[in-house]
Amino acid sequence: MNGLSDVRLTLHSQELVAGQDKGLRNTMSRNAPAHLSRWDLFWLRLHTRKALLTLTPEQLRDIGLDREQAREEGLKPFWRG
C-alpha cells in the first residue's frame, strides 16, 4: 500500500467509529431530510415503499436490489425504520 491508501483507511476507520458512537438515534431518519416531522417521515416511508414494489427489474438493478429485497423492504410497515 502507498501512503495515500493508509491515510484513507485511517480516515475511514475514524468515520466508522464516529458513526458507531452516534448509536441508533439516526437510524429512524437515515435517508430522510432532517426537517421532516415523525408523521412526514411515516408518510414518506409509506409512499416510497409502495413505489418500490412497482419497479421493473431494470429499475431495481439500477438501484442495486433484486426482486426479493425490494419485496421485503416494500412490505415493511411504515413505522419501522
N, C-alpha and C positions, 0 to 999 in steps of 0.2 A: 504494500500500500504506500501511496505517496502521502506527503504531509497534509494535503488538502482533504483527502479522504478521512484521515484521522480526525481532523477538525470537524468535518461534517458528522462523523459518528459520535463525537463527544457532544456536539450541539444537539443532535437528535436524541441522544440518551437523556440529556438535561431537559429537553422538551417533554419526553415521555414521563420523567419523574415529576415534573411540574404538573402535567396533566393528571397524574395519579393523585397528587396532593389535593387537587380540587374535589376529588371524590365523586359522588353521584349527583351533586347538586346541578350539574349541567346536562345530565342525561335527558331530562324531560324536554329541553329546548335545544337539543343537539344541532339540528339543522334549521331551526326556525329563527326568524328575525327576533331580536331581543325585545322589541316593543310590543309583542303580542301578549294579550291577556291570556289567562288559562282557557277561557271559552273560545277565543280566537284560535288558539293552538289546537284545541279539540276539533274545531271546525276544519282547520287546515288538514289535520291528520285524516279526518273522515273523507274529505274530498280527494286528497291525493292518493289515499289507499284505494278508493273506488276506481280512480283513474288508472292505477297500477294494474288492476285486474283486466282492463280493456286494451292494454298494449299488445301490439303484434310481436311475434318472435324477433323480428328485426329490431324493433324498438327496444325490447328487453336486452338484446345482445349489445346494443349501443350503450346501455347503462350498466352492463356487466352482471345481469341477473338471468337466471334461467326461469322457466315457467313455474317450477315448484317453489323457488324462492319468492317470486312475485306473488304467488297464491298465498303463501304463508304470511307474508307481510300485509297483503291486501285484505286478508280475513281477520287480522288482529283488531280487537276493539279499539275505538278511537281514544279511550282513556289510558291505554298502555303506550308507553314510550317506545 
